[in-house]
Amino acid sequence: MENRELYRHVLELEKAWQVGRAQLDVRQERVDIWAVYEEGQSWSYPERGINLSVYDHVPGLAWPRLDTCQSKGFIDARIPKMECPTHEVR
């Protein structure tokens, strides 16, 4: 199992998400894991029971997550926004 697949399982990423890359910075004692998804896919919108395509993204963010390799772990991602005809952008 390669690093990206290992981190995907450890972080329990949903099927739509994959690990784009992982980077260890020994000096900063930090591990960054970039979560990405395949462009063009639709996302579930539970309030209406439909799937919607991506409208835009929240700027890239990093959340503290899984400490690993004696380093602080962060997951980095661009969160997709969807435009619902009834509820606007979510």
Backbone torsions as a table, in degrees:
resi	resn	phi	psi	omega
1	MET	NA	129.0	179.9
2	GLU	-84.0	166.6	-174.4
3	ASN	-52.6	-45.2	-176.2
4	ARG	-62.6	-42.5	179.4
5	GLU	-68.0	-38.4	177.4
6	LEU	-60.2	-48.9	179.5
7	TYR	-64.7	-35.5	177.6
8	ARG	-58.9	-43.5	179.5
9	HIS	-72.1	-42.7	-178.8
10	VAL	-63.6	-40.1	-179.8
11	LEU	-81.8	-6.0	-179.6
12	GLU	55.5	45.5	177.6
13	LEU	-68.8	139.0	177.4
14	GLU	-64.0	162.9	-174.3
15	LYS	-55.1	-34.5	-177.9
16	ALA	-67.8	-24.6	-176.5
17	TRP	-99.0	146.9	175.0
18	GLN	-134.2	164.4	174.7
19	VAL	-88.9	116.9	178.7
20	GLY	-74.2	-41.7	176.4
21	ARG	-166.0	163.2	175.6
22	ALA	-133.1	139.5	-177.0
23	GLN	-135.9	129.1	177.4
24	LEU	-102.6	125.4	173.9
25	ASP	-111.5	99.7	-174.9
26	VAL	-64.0	-41.3	-179.4
27	ARG	-61.8	-44.4	-179.2
28	GLN	-83.5	-6.6	-176.0
29	GLU	52.7	55.3	-174.0
30	ARG	-141.5	138.8	172.7
31	VAL	-118.7	124.5	176.2
32	ASP	-110.5	132.3	177.6
33	ILE	-120.6	121.6	-179.4
34	TRP	-94.5	118.0	176.8
35	ALA	-92.2	130.4	-179.0
36	VAL	-132.6	163.0	175.5
37	TYR	-134.5	159.5	-179.0
38	GLU	-72.4	126.2	178.3
39	GLU	-60.8	149.0	175.5
40	GLY	89.3	-5.0	-179.8
41	GLN	-84.8	158.5	177.9
42	SER	-98.4	158.4	-176.9
43	TRP	-122.4	145.2	179.8
44	SER	-69.5	135.3	176.4
45	TYR	-120.7	91.0	-170.7
46	PRO	-60.9	-30.9	-177.3
47	GLU	-62.0	-27.1	179.7
48	ARG	-116.5	-5.4	179.5
49	GLY	68.5	33.2	-179.6
50	ILE	-130.9	169.4	173.3
51	ASN	-106.1	139.9	179.7
52	LEU	-127.8	153.2	176.6
53	SER	-86.7	166.4	-178.8
54	VAL	-72.1	132.9	179.4
55	TYR	-96.6	-42.4	-175.5
56	ASP	-164.5	-169.7	178.2
57	HIS	-134.8	149.8	165.6
58	VAL	-73.1	140.4	177.9
59	PRO	-52.6	154.1	-178.9
60	GLY	-53.5	133.9	-178.9
61	LEU	-128.1	158.9	175.3
62	ALA	-129.6	129.5	179.2
63	TRP	-116.0	138.6	172.0
64	PRO	-61.5	137.1	-177.5
65	ARG	-140.9	-104.2	-169.6
66	LEU	-100.2	113.8	174.1
67	ASP	-72.7	134.9	-175.0
68	THR	-151.8	155.4	177.6
69	CYS	53.3	38.3	-178.2
70	GLN	57.2	29.3	-179.0
71	SER	-131.9	157.3	174.9
72	LYS	-73.8	135.0	-178.5
73	GLY	-103.3	139.9	178.5
74	PHE	-134.2	142.7	172.7
75	ILE	-108.8	128.5	-178.1
76	ASP	-110.4	136.9	-179.7
77	ALA	-160.1	154.2	167.7
78	ARG	-100.4	114.5	-176.2
79	ILE	-83.9	127.7	-178.9
80	PRO	-73.2	146.1	171.8
81	LYS	-109.1	147.2	177.4
82	MET	-120.5	147.9	176.7
83	GLU	-107.9	112.7	178.3
84	CYS	-93.7	133.7	179.4
85	PRO	-60.5	-25.3	-179.0
86	THR	-97.0	-42.6	-172.2
87	HIS	-105.3	12.9	-179.4
88	GLU	66.3	-155.0	-177.0
89	VAL	-82.7	132.7	178.2
90	ARG	-124.7	NA	NA
